[in-house]
């Protein structure tokens, strides 16, 4: 065997695992079927701007070990994520907080806002929650639901809110303070110079092969290493033995604009049903850019089908039961580690993926 580990996928889990394995004296080969390293955190440099190719990625964590770890490769800036919602030309703050409530109802105190929400919940007459729509209204009332939740959610999932299970919105973040910070974590930011610098740091002096499809060269690749770290689709690893897991996908439409500032903000959600995209990202604001031009991305959710990129697992009862069957097969595999969002059929934040890799003990 030429390598201790064959690592399939160069996203954050695979790259972090490779770094830690090398540090432990192990020899690794990391492969990726894409034409670049970094998985979904990969950035393209366009007009001097680091464009998040696979959608906005904001690093946030309360785990100091993870924060110190990523900052040891590249310093992170002070970017604090906040989101605006555009509903038919009116702008609201997200997540729902006292600024949002004032924009909606001119309520200036937490008591006034709570009373308004309670009044709307009572008026809805919902006593038993049967779907996402009723779940959302029972939490935040009808105004917030109709203006800021309904259209966005139905575009995101491609289904009516009344057809979606309630558990998708188990809770909605509601703050009765004037605070637009999207995350509650202790640390957040963007790597200065982009995420590619983080990946380059993790994979320094590690052999990487891009444009390499594990499934097309599986027999030969499996002979190269004692162990495999698999970060791809768990159902594909087992030849779709029990059937295919479902996912949601996204389509991105990039535009270079001859202006230094298009929307004055990184992310604006479009929460009406008529606008076909869910949000516009203006990438330069992640790094406080002053370039003469700007790059924006319109994000269109779509059903996933073979050949499209995978973004979100569809964690309903049917898919979760199917995943559990594959998980049982995975546990029986010798010398194979399954890690990351596709292999574990779970939506992970970036810090959680790194945290999972950091837990592994090398012998």
Phi, psi and omega in degrees: 000129183280330185233155172281323182224131165259119183251117184265104180111128184252028173287194186296322179293309182299317182291320178293317179299316180300317179299313182292323178296315179298319179298329179274007177087016181265151178260129186235149166237126178248132182238154178211135182284342176284173181266019178207163175269162170107354180057222185280355176270000182300138178243141172258134178271113180234123181055035179075011182247134176280106183266122179288099190300326185247036178096164185298130177235113179246122182277127179213142182197157169250003181269108184296327178299316179293316180299314179294324180298308183292325180288346177285345179260324181203134178291144178259147180276186185265016183306128177243123187279130170221151184236141172252151174244134175251113177243103179052041175094348176265142185253134179228153178272143173234152355292172186300119180214186185300329175297317179299314183295322178294320179297325182279312193234357185063027175280128186259345182237156177303321181299316179298317181294316179298320179296320180295315179296315180299319179299318181290321178297315180298317182295331181295333178072013181285121178246330179233123183276123182243345183204179184298320181301311182292325177298313182295314181297322180291345179262319189231000179087178188280324183297306180300317180299308185292325184271320191244347184247308192305300184298316181297314183295318181293326175291318183299319185258350179068025181215157176295145180298331178287346179261356182263144181292149184298328188295343178301324175244078178293323176209157175240132181294117179235122181243129177262045173223161178275086184213114182267359180299122187292326185249153177263000185293157181291327186233140172202156179168183179236139177302131179291115185099358174100164183292337180300329179292326176294315180295317179300321179294318180294324186260013180302128179064023175247136182289125182233134177237113178266174185053037182236110182268114182307318187284336177280334182238026191304311184301313180291320182293320182295338179281347187279337189224154177288326184229152176240134170251114187250121181244011180270198182289123183294326180291325179291322179304321181263023174064029180054038185307319182255004184113174184264139172284152181265150179218165167251151181237174178224149171240133182248138179238107182267144174222135171267125182245141183275056176213154182275350184198111185272309185235358175072015184199154182290309187229123173237120177277141175253106193262001175277160182284334188286325179289124188288337180262159182268331181200162172240129178253130172247103197293328186298333183288344174297329183239023176054044186291149178238023181297152181292337178246173178222158177236126177244154177231125172266134186249121181245113175292150178206162174296144177274139170217162183308135181101341177266156177290146178265135179237312185232133170290149176261088189277059173269179185299316182301310182290322179294323176294321178295317178299319181300327177292319177291325180298323177297320176296320182298322181294336180276345182289131177269138176062029175232127177252127178256122182212151178100175190293326181280318181289334180252004178046055185213139176280111180256140162284160186300319182295327180292323178296314179295319179301319179298317180294322182295338182285342186290134179254121180272136181261000000 
